[in-house]
Amino acid sequence: MKKRWVINTPPEETKIQELAKKINCHPVIANLLLQRGIESVEQAQAFFNPSLNMLHDPFLMKDMDKAVERLDRAIAADEKILIYGDYDVDGTTAVALLYKYLKNRCNTENLEYYIPDRYTEGYGVSIKGIDYAAENNFSLMLITDCGIKAVEKVKYANSKKVDIIICDHHTPGDSLPEAIAVLDPQRKDCEYPYKWLSGCGVSFKLVQAHSLKHNLPMSELYKLLDLLCVSIASDIVPITGENRILAYYGLQQLNTQPSLGLKTIIKVAGIGKEISINDIVFRIGPRINAAGRVESGRKSVELLTADSESTAEDIALDIDTFNDQRKKLDHNITEEAIRHIKHSDIEPSKKTTVLFNSNWHKGVIGIVASRLTESFYRPTIILTESNGLATGSARSVEGFDLYYAISQCSEYLENYGGHKYAAGLTLKLENLEPFKEKFEQIVCETINDEMLTPQINIDAQLKLSDITPEFYHMLQKFAPFGPNNTIPVFVTENVINFIGTRRVGRNNEHLKLVVVDDTRVCNDRSGIGFGMGNLYDKINTGHFFDICYTLQENEFMGKNDIQMMLKDLHFQDDEN
């Protein structure tokens, strides 16, 4: 599938040169900083040297004072506290964080956690969970990573004399639940300076506020940042502002003194190098998620709160098995869905994909939706049957507000929630066809053709001679990378094949590229293009072409080299 290159509009040249001179850096580095809103020496220093002292006052969050006061009363009166969280990574890490913090401050016999069953209870706050709290004399529920739309469920909890504190980060509905406290920076009336915390992040702000009120040592609190970092990376929230600071120090904790549960996952996953955000996204997070997808998210919390090595190892091995099962399910359902699209009467002109199969495994349909979005590049919803309803996950393409499109079809939905690029929804089976028609209509009215073409956002143009160890070292100070602070993508124009280009891989499917650019002032520069082996013959024609890529340090036979990780090639004789 041909990709569209979009080069970010560079700041004014005078601003670039001024900042580059002030902080003594390459103009491209200054360009990248300015694109991130960093315009002064002071801002650059804060960006390159994040500090936990830069975290916002948690009491700036609406209802935080009420939440801390109610939590204090529960601890003082020895009340039973139930921590309730969603079954995905964000929810389970949030539950683990709250549990590990509170177990040192209250009677553990009165402290418990509850993870709803994906299949029998579904997403969000469940009646079964509230009944469990009431029947077992829990007078306070801390609900994390869900609850912001649980208006009726909270009313039910109130009728059962169960108080609720909500720690959520999702978009609220028209009205808020009548809880003791509703912590959510997305509230319209919340003036908290940073809006994009994860669910675990909001839970962290609650325990931070509690620690500050009681003058507890922050060092104990910061030991929990490895859990928070895993939630930030796995929930794909922006790694900017406060999230970037928390992720930065969370990665340090993960690499030096991870909690027993996470240490065991790292071991089982076979990660033997310094852990990055990518390692969390692709190796740690999926394993934590697998328990909730295949069996129960409670297993994940048991691992994340484990204090026995043997217990942790046993659970981690179980979870690794769940992950293998998840991968098989994911692969098989994705293949089945692709065959269905290719051999059905789904019109190629349609701008959406909505598929329903009552036999598909509920635990992996979100992953399948992501895979199909990548394959066909249009807003995608994958649904299966659960408790007599169609339930599923939706994924979007770059630039398109999926949550808005789904909200415009709310007359056909029993429940929905999520973000711009990912959402969940539930509807009656008889509403499936009218929903599909309305969803297609809304998307057609609001999407443009450019959004339906895969896009590569390019940060800046670069000459091969600019790629030096000093430049790369400075670039690494932009980490940790993630949404809204992505690893910089560069374009170099007018490069030509040089000695050493070859096909590599078992089936020659990859491309080892060696090029020089039109300046000829630098040594040749090498790169790797996965899945680009088919371009070898064209590259060898002696014509100039353009490349876009990221940079990565590569160690081979004891020698370190900076290589280009190719994302795409454009041949100048191709049609635009």
C-alpha positions in Angstrom: 0.0 0.0 0.0 1.5 3.3 -1.1 2.1 5.7 1.8 1.7 9.4 1.8 4.7 11.4 3.2 3.8 14.5 5.1 6.7 16.7 6.2 6.0 18.8 9.3 6.0 22.5 8.6 9.3 23.7 10.0 9.4 26.7 12.4 10.8 30.0 11.2 14.4 29.7 10.2 15.4 32.6 12.5 13.9 30.8 15.5 15.7 27.6 14.6 19.1 29.3 14.3 18.5 31.4 17.5 17.7 28.3 19.6 20.5 26.2 18.1 23.0 28.9 19.0 21.7 29.4 22.5 21.8 25.7 23.4 24.7 24.8 21.1 23.0 22.1 19.1 22.5 21.1 15.4 19.7 23.2 13.7 17.7 20.0 13.1 17.7 19.4 16.9 16.5 22.9 17.5 13.8 22.3 14.8 12.6 19.2 16.6 12.4 21.1 20.0 10.5 24.0 18.5 8.0 21.6 16.9 7.4 20.3 20.5 6.7 23.8 21.8 10.1 24.2 23.4 11.3 27.7 22.6 13.7 28.8 25.4 16.9 27.6 27.0 15.0 27.0 30.3 12.3 24.9 28.5 15.0 22.9 26.7 16.9 22.2 29.9 13.6 21.0 31.6 12.9 18.8 28.6 16.3 17.2 28.5 16.5 16.9 32.3 13.0 15.9 33.5 12.6 16.0 37.3 10.0 14.5 39.6 9.9 18.0 41.2 8.1 19.1 38.0 5.0 17.0 38.8 1.8 19.0 39.3 0.2 19.4 42.7 -2.4 16.5 42.8 -4.8 18.8 44.8 -5.3 20.8 41.6 -7.5 17.9 40.4 -11.2 18.4 41.0 -12.5 16.4 44.0 -9.0 15.3 45.1 -9.6 16.9 48.6 -12.8 14.9 48.9 -11.2 11.7 47.8 -8.3 12.0 50.3 -10.6 12.9 53.1 -12.9 9.9 52.5 -9.8 7.6 52.1 -8.5 8.9 55.4 -11.8 8.2 57.2 -11.8 4.6 55.8 -8.3 3.9 57.0 -8.9 5.5 60.4 -12.1 3.6 61.0 -10.7 0.3 59.8 -13.3 0.1 57.0 -13.2 -2.5 54.4 -11.9 -1.1 51.1 -12.4 -2.8 47.7 -10.2 -1.7 44.8 -12.0 -2.3 41.5 -10.3 -2.0 38.1 -10.6 -2.9 34.5 -9.1 -6.1 33.1 -6.6 -4.5 30.7 -3.0 -3.4 31.4 -4.0 0.1 32.5 -6.6 -1.2 34.9 -4.6 -4.1 36.4 -1.5 -1.9 37.0 -3.7 0.8 38.6 -5.3 -1.8 40.9 -1.8 -3.2 41.8 -0.5 0.3 42.4 -3.3 1.2 44.8 -3.2 -2.1 46.6 0.6 -1.9 47.1 0.3 1.6 48.5 -2.6 0.9 50.8 -1.5 -2.4 52.2 1.2 -0.5 54.1 -1.3 1.9 55.5 -4.3 -0.1 56.5 -5.2 -3.6 57.8 -4.7 -5.9 54.8 -7.5 -8.1 56.0 -9.8 -5.2 55.2 -8.2 -4.6 51.8 -9.1 -6.5 48.6 -9.2 -6.0 44.9 -11.8 -7.0 42.3 -11.3 -7.4 38.5 -14.5 -8.0 36.5 -14.8 -11.0 34.2 -14.5 -9.8 30.6 -17.1 -12.3 29.4 -19.8 -12.4 32.2 -19.5 -8.8 33.4 -18.0 -6.9 30.5 -16.2 -3.5 30.5 -16.7 -1.0 33.3 -18.4 -1.1 36.7 -20.6 -4.2 37.1 -23.6 -4.9 39.2 -22.0 -8.1 40.3 -18.9 -6.2 41.5 -21.1 -3.8 43.6 -23.1 -6.7 45.0 -19.9 -8.4 46.0 -18.8 -5.3 47.8 -22.1 -4.9 49.6 -22.4 -8.6 50.5 -18.9 -8.6 52.0 -19.3 -5.4 54.0 -17.0 -3.2 51.9 -18.1 0.4 52.6 -15.7 2.0 50.1 -14.8 1.1 46.5 -11.9 2.7 44.7 -12.8 2.4 41.0 -9.9 2.9 38.6 -9.6 3.1 34.8 -13.4 3.0 34.4 -16.5 4.4 36.0 -16.8 7.9 34.5 -20.0 6.9 32.7 -21.3 4.6 35.4 -24.1 6.9 36.5 -26.7 4.3 37.2 -24.2 1.8 38.7 -23.0 4.4 41.2 -26.7 5.1 42.1 -27.1 1.4 42.7 -23.9 1.4 44.9 -25.2 4.3 46.9 -28.5 2.4 47.5 -26.3 -0.5 48.9 -24.5 1.9 51.2 -21.2 1.5 49.3 -19.3 4.8 48.8 -17.4 5.2 45.5 -14.3 7.1 44.6 -13.6 7.1 40.8 -10.1 7.4 39.3 -10.7 7.5 35.5 -9.2 9.2 32.5 -11.9 8.5 29.8 -14.2 11.2 28.3 -17.2 11.8 30.6 -20.8 11.7 29.4 -23.4 14.5 29.8 -23.6 13.9 33.5 -21.2 12.6 36.2 -21.8 9.8 38.6 -22.9 10.8 42.1 -19.8 9.4 43.7 -18.0 10.7 46.8 -15.3 11.9 44.4 -14.8 11.8 40.7 -11.2 12.1 39.7 -10.8 12.6 36.0 -8.7 15.4 34.3 -11.1 15.1 31.3 -13.9 16.6 33.4 -14.9 20.0 31.9 -14.8 21.6 35.4 -11.4 20.1 36.2 -8.5 22.6 36.0 -5.8 20.1 36.4 -3.0 21.3 34.1 -2.3 17.9 32.4 -5.3 16.2 30.7 -3.8 13.0 29.3 -2.9 10.8 32.3 -3.6 7.1 32.1 -6.1 5.4 34.5 -3.1 4.3 36.6 -1.8 7.8 36.4 -5.0 9.2 38.0 -4.6 6.5 40.7 -1.0 7.6 41.2 -2.2 11.2 41.7 -4.5 10.0 44.5 -1.8 8.3 46.4 0.6 11.2 45.8 -2.0 13.5 47.3 -2.4 11.2 50.3 1.4 11.0 50.8 1.7 14.8 50.6 -1.0 15.3 53.1 0.6 13.0 55.6 4.2 14.0 54.8 5.1 10.5 53.8 8.5 9.9 52.1 8.1 10.3 48.3 10.8 7.6 47.8 8.3 5.0 48.8 5.8 6.3 46.3 8.4 6.5 43.5 9.0 2.7 43.8 5.6 2.3 42.2 6.6 4.2 39.0 7.5 1.0 37.2 3.8 0.0 37.2 2.8 3.5 36.1 5.3 3.4 33.2 3.9 0.1 32.0 0.4 1.6 32.0 1.5 4.8 30.1 3.2 2.8 27.4 0.5 0.1 27.1 -2.5 2.5 27.1 -0.9 4.6 24.2 -1.5 7.9 26.0 0.7 10.9 24.9 4.2 10.8 26.3 4.3 14.5 26.9 4.4 16.7 30.0 3.7 14.8 33.2 3.4 11.5 31.4 6.9 11.9 30.0 8.4 12.6 33.4 6.6 9.6 34.9 7.6 7.3 32.1 11.2 8.6 32.2 11.6 7.7 35.9 9.4 4.6 35.6 11.8 3.2 32.9 14.7 3.8 35.3 12.9 1.9 38.0 12.0 -0.9 35.6 15.7 -1.2 34.5 17.3 -1.0 38.0 14.8 -2.1 40.7 11.6 -3.5 39.1 9.0 -4.9 41.4 9.1 -8.7 41.8 6.1 -9.2 39.5 7.5 -7.1 36.6 11.0 -8.5 37.1 9.5 -12.0 36.6 7.7 -10.9 33.4 10.9 -9.4 32.0 12.6 -12.7 32.7 9.9 -14.9 31.1 9.8 -12.5 28.1 13.5 -13.0 27.6 14.4 -9.3 27.6 18.1 -9.1 28.2 18.8 -5.5 27.3 17.9 -2.1 28.6 14.1 -1.9 28.5 12.5 0.7 26.3 8.9 1.9 25.8 8.7 -0.5 22.7 9.6 -3.4 24.9 6.7 -2.6 27.2 4.3 -2.1 24.2 5.2 -5.3 22.4 6.5 -7.7 25.1 5.6 -6.8 28.6 2.1 -5.2 28.1 0.7 -8.0 25.9 1.6 -10.6 28.6 -0.1 -8.7 31.3 -3.1 -8.2 29.0 -3.2 -11.9 28.0 -4.6 -13.0 31.4 -7.6 -10.8 31.0 -8.1 -11.8 27.4 -7.8 -15.6 27.9 -8.7 -16.3 31.5 -8.9 -13.6 34.2 -7.3 -10.2 34.7 -7.1 -11.1 38.4 -4.1 -13.3 37.6 -2.2 -10.2 36.4 -2.8 -8.3 39.6 -1.8 -11.4 41.6 1.5 -11.3 39.7 2.0 -7.6 40.0 1.5 -7.7 43.7 3.4 -10.9 44.4 5.9 -11.0 47.2 7.1 -14.5 46.8 9.5 -15.5 43.9 8.1 -19.0 43.5 4.5 -17.6 43.4 5.5 -14.9 40.9 7.3 -17.4 38.7 4.3 -19.8 38.6 1.9 -17.1 37.7 4.3 -15.6 35.1 4.6 -19.0 33.4 0.8 -19.3 33.3 0.5 -15.8 31.9 3.1 -16.6 29.2 1.0 -19.6 28.2 -2.1 -17.4 28.0 -0.1 -15.1 25.8 0.8 -17.9 23.4 -2.9 -18.8 23.3 -3.8 -15.2 22.7 -1.4 -15.0 19.7 -2.9 -18.1 18.1 -6.5 -16.7 18.6 -5.4 -13.4 17.3 -3.8 -14.9 14.2 -6.6 -17.3 13.3 -9.4 -14.7 13.7 -7.5 -12.1 11.8 -7.0 -14.5 8.9 -10.7 -15.5 9.0 -11.7 -11.8 8.9 -9.4 -11.0 6.0 -10.8 -13.9 4.0 -14.3 -12.7 4.8 -13.6 -9.2 3.5 -11.9 -10.5 0.4 -14.6 -13.0 -0.5 -17.7 -11.2 0.6 -19.9 -8.5 -1.0 -18.3 -5.8 1.1 -18.0 -2.9 -1.3 -14.4 -1.7 -1.9 -15.8 1.8 -2.0 -16.9 1.6 1.6 -15.0 3.8 4.0 -15.6 1.5 7.0 -15.2 -2.1 8.0 -17.7 -3.5 10.5 -17.6 -7.3 11.0 -19.7 -9.5 13.4 -19.1 -13.2 14.2 -20.7 -14.7 17.3 -17.9 -17.3 17.6 -15.0 -14.9 17.7 -13.1 -14.7 21.0 -14.0 -11.6 22.9 -10.5 -11.2 24.4 -8.7 -10.6 21.1 -11.1 -8.6 19.0 -9.4 -5.4 19.8 -6.1 -6.7 18.5 -7.9 -8.0 15.4 -9.5 -4.6 14.8 -6.0 -3.0 14.9 -4.6 -5.6 12.4 -7.5 -5.0 10.0 -7.1 -1.3 10.3 -3.5 -1.7 9.3 -4.4 -4.0 6.4 -7.3 -2.0 4.8 -6.7 1.4 6.4 -10.2 2.5 7.3 -12.1 2.9 10.5 -12.8 -0.7 11.7 -15.1 -2.3 14.2 -14.9 -6.0 15.2 -17.9 -7.5 17.1 -18.7 -10.8 18.7 -21.6 -12.0 20.8 -21.6 -11.8 24.6 -24.6 -12.3 26.9 -27.0 -11.9 24.0 -25.5 -8.6 22.8 -23.0 -7.6 20.1 -19.9 -6.3 21.8 -16.6 -5.2 20.3 -13.7 -2.9 19.7 -13.1 -0.1 17.2 -9.9 1.3 15.9 -9.3 4.4 13.8 -6.9 5.8 11.2 -4.6 8.8 11.5 -6.5 12.1 12.0 -10.0 10.6 12.3 -12.1 11.0 15.5 -13.6 7.5 15.9 -15.2 8.3 19.2 -17.2 11.2 17.7 -18.4 9.0 14.8 -19.6 6.3 17.2 -21.2 8.9 19.5 -23.3 10.0 16.5 -24.8 6.5 16.3 -25.7 6.3 20.0 -29.4 5.7 19.4 -28.4 2.1 18.4 -26.0 1.5 21.2 -26.4 0.1 24.7 -23.0 1.4 25.8 -19.9 2.9 24.4 -16.7 4.6 25.5 -13.1 5.3 24.6 -10.9 7.8 22.8 -10.3 9.4 19.4 -8.5 6.4 18.0 -9.9 3.5 20.0 -13.3 2.7 21.5 -15.5 -0.1 22.8 -19.2 -0.5 22.2 -22.2 -2.8 22.9 -25.5 -3.0 21.0 -28.5 -5.3 20.6 -28.2 -7.8 17.7 -31.2 -6.4 16.0 -29.5 -3.0 15.9 -26.4 -4.2 14.1 -27.4 -3.5 10.5 -28.9 0.0 11.1 -25.8 0.8 13.2 -23.5 -0.3 10.3 -25.4 1.9 7.9 -25.4 4.9 10.2 -21.7 4.5 11.1 -20.8 4.3 7.4 -22.9 7.4 6.7 -21.2 9.4 9.5 -17.7 8.4 8.5 -18.4 9.2 4.9 -19.6 12.7 6.0 -16.6 13.4 8.2 -13.5 11.7 6.8 -11.5 12.9 3.8 -9.6 10.8 1.2 -6.2 11.8 2.6 -7.1 10.1 5.9 -7.7 6.8 4.1 -4.2 6.7 2.8 -1.5 5.5 5.2 0.6 8.5 6.3 4.2 8.9 7.4 4.8 12.0 9.3 8.3 13.3 8.7 9.9 15.6 11.3 12.7 17.1 9.3 15.0 16.9 6.3 18.5 15.6 6.9 21.7 15.2 5.0 23.7 12.0 5.5 26.6 14.0 6.7 24.5 15.3 9.6 24.3 11.8 11.1 27.1 11.9 13.6 27.6 10.3 17.1 27.1 13.8 18.6 23.8 14.3 16.7 22.5 10.8 17.7 23.4 11.4 21.3 21.4 14.6 21.4 18.5 12.8 19.7 18.4 10.2 22.4 17.7 12.9 25.0 14.2 13.2 23.4 13.3 9.8 24.8 11.2 8.2 26.1 9.4 8.2 22.8 5.7 7.6 22.3 2.5 9.3 21.1 3.0 13.1 20.6 6.7 12.6 21.2 7.4 10.0 18.6 10.9 9.0 17.6 11.9 11.5 14.9 11.5 10.5 11.3 13.8 12.0 8.8 13.9 12.3 5.0 17.0 12.4 2.9 16.4 13.3 -0.8 18.5 12.3 -3.8 20.4 9.3 -2.5 21.9 6.7 -4.8 22.9 3.1 -4.3 26.5 2.5 -3.2 28.7 -0.6 -2.8 27.3 -3.1 -0.3 23.5 -3.0 -0.9 22.1 -6.5 -0.9 19.1 -8.6 0.0 19.1 -10.3 3.4 16.9 -12.6 5.4 15.9 -16.3 5.1 13.9 -15.6 1.9 15.8 -12.4 0.8 12.8 -10.4 2.0 14.7 -7.6 3.7 17.0 -5.0 2.2 20.5 -4.0 3.5 20.9 -0.6 1.9 24.1 1.4 1.5 23.8 4.9 -0.1 25.4 8.2 -0.5 23.5 11.4 -1.1 24.0 14.0 -3.8 26.5 16.0 -1.7 29.1 13.2 -1.8 30.7 14.9 1.3 30.2 12.1 3.7 31.0 8.5 3.9 28.4 6.0 2.8 25.6 5.4 5.2 23.9 2.0 5.7 20.3 1.2 6.7 17.9 -1.8 7.0 14.5 -2.0 5.3 12.4 -4.9 6.6 10.2 -6.4 3.9 11.8 -4.2 1.2 13.9 -6.9 -0.5 11.6 -6.6 -3.6 13.1 -3.1 -4.3 16.6 -4.3 -4.7 16.5 -4.5 -8.5 15.0 -1.0 -8.9 17.6 0.5 -6.5 20.4 -1.0 -8.6 19.3 0.9 -11.7 21.5 3.8 -10.7 18.6 6.3 -10.3 18.3 8.7 -7.4 15.6 8.2 -4.9 14.4 9.6 -1.5 14.4 7.7 1.8 12.6 8.3 5.1 13.8 6.6 8.3 14.5 6.7 12.0 18.0 6.3 13.5 19.2 3.4 15.7 22.5 2.4 17.2 23.5 -1.0 15.9 26.2 -3.2 17.5 27.9 -5.8 15.3 31.0 -7.7 16.1 31.9 -5.3 18.9 31.5 -2.3 16.7 28.8 0.4 17.2 27.3 2.1 14.2 24.4 4.4 13.7 22.1 2.9 11.0 19.0 4.1 9.3 15.8 2.1 10.0 14.0 2.6 6.7 10.3 3.3 6.8 9.7 3.9 3.1 11.4 4.8 -0.3 10.2 7.1 -3.0 11.6 6.7 -6.5 11.7 10.0 -8.3 10.2 8.5 -11.5 7.2 7.2 -9.7 3.9 9.0 -9.9 3.1 11.2 -6.9 
